[in-house]
């Protein structure tokens, strides 16, 4: 009996053992194939990065080699600089450097990209390259040469010593020191040297991309938690029996604020206030929104009434979107017939009863000016600017609007709304020169309905 069982089980066990060995071998082969593919990807990205940094250095040299009054060559070379830096940024993102300090180099490339793009697309006849920009280009030429040289040194060691990027990834992921830290040390050295470069004056167009919004211009003295408690009860309007809990945020930083949670009988309202001046930044009512019964036209009126009750007057709706049973409305300040887009407030309304459920006013809080802005009269008439529109655009409205341009400067524009190529657009043309300051397609988000 035992002989019969062994005669059956032994071949079966042998077959299972062989199957397990084959399966393990195949799994190991597949794993090695994945690792090899990843290693090849890393190696290609690294060598491409080194190549493009060398190209960047050469292209910046081309900009400096021609006359400062050159138009076409400057435009061509700066466009190439923008393209090459964008490729270099992409290659850095493909390397396993997430845990490695390389932010200074990435920021340096980002600023070169923005600087070169904005310089390449402007009109050199009215705004040629300035002495300051030429000084920047010389510094960038020198710095990019140093970065290229450092990366080439790392590249030479990688090729000579057959170093693997997978070892780098493993070392960074486990926070252990790799046997050969040549690659890690090389990138740390590059980033350390970049951080030591003197800060350049990139100009307002580039600086506006990186400058964080300051809260120093907010008016009013710091307020106490008790002040916020009284304000929160007033804004929530949930009755005298409501309870308030106030939390202080960012203590000791430039961005100090308060969060107030007001609990009523059936609703809870959460609000954020600035510590300086006690200004309302956001408002959220977590009530359950029922089936829609209020039209978008009626809802935008109720949103405007909500703003007036909260102390925001002279606000005009400029856009409306519907998401299921919710309506989102954007309002801006209106001054002497001009829309002030930097002073923007967004209100979310429940379409079941038209009551506001959300409110966001950080743009308004940071950009609002107590005294009216000084807005000069347009140098060009509406008819003159309209001639610069695409003749195929079917204009539906026009109005004066103050917006921020790419350089972070406020400019007066004529805003035109219209249709072309089956889509809706808003175009903002400078009221003094007729130049297009901004063009945006009016898209309907997924699940949303335009008013």
Buried (B, 14 or more C-beta within 10 A) or exposed (E): EEEEEEEEEEEEEEEEEEEEEEEEEEEEEEEEEEEEEBBEEBBEBBBBBBBBBBBBBBBBBBBEEBEBEBBEEBBBBBBBBBBBBBBBBEBBEBBBBEEBEBEBBBBBBBBBBBBBBBBBEBEBEEEBBEEEBEEBBEBBBEBBBBBBEBBBBBBEBBEEEEBBBBBBBEBBEEEEEBEBBBBBEBBBEBBEBBEEBEEBEBBBBBBBBEEEEEBEEBEEEEBEBEBBBBBBBEBBEBEEEBEBEBEEEEEEEEEBBBBBBBBBEEBBBBBBBBBBBBBBBBBBBEBEBEEBEBBBEBBBBBBBEBBEEBEBEBBEBBBBBBBEBBBBBBBBBBBEEBBBBBBBBBBBBBBBBBBBBBBBBBBBBBBBBEEEBEBEEBEBEEEEBBEBBEEEBEEEEBBBBBBBBBBBEBBBBBBBBBBBEEEBBBBBBBBBBBBEBBEEEEEEEEEBEEB
